[in-house]
Every structure is written in structure tokens, then in C-alpha cells.
Amino acid sequence: MSVPVLQTSDGRPAGFCLVGAPGTDRDLLRLAHRIALWSETFSA
């Protein structure tokens, strides 16, 4: 799963690529959501 976090000074996107073990889909989604909320603090 790719989670966009911010944009570089020249406008290119930067983020995280998350990979989880089989059967951890919900945990991966929770982590992605937490990262997305965290990244919002930088765009304000």
C-alpha cells in the first residue's frame, strides 16, 4: 500500500510504501490511516 505523506519543494510527491504479512490487512490499513493523519500536521 502506498501512503502519500508530503510534497517536495519542487512539487513531487513523497510517501511510504507499506507491506504487511499475510492476514494483517486490517493492521496495515490502521497504520496507513495513522500515517495519513500524522502527515496532515505538516500540510497545515
PyMOL commands that set and color helices and strands:
alter all, ss='L'
color gray80, all
select helices_A, chain A and resi 25-43
alter helices_A, ss='H'
color red, helices_A
select strands_A, chain A and resi 2-7+13-17
alter strands_A, ss='S'
color yellow, strands_A
deselect
rebuild
show_as cartoon
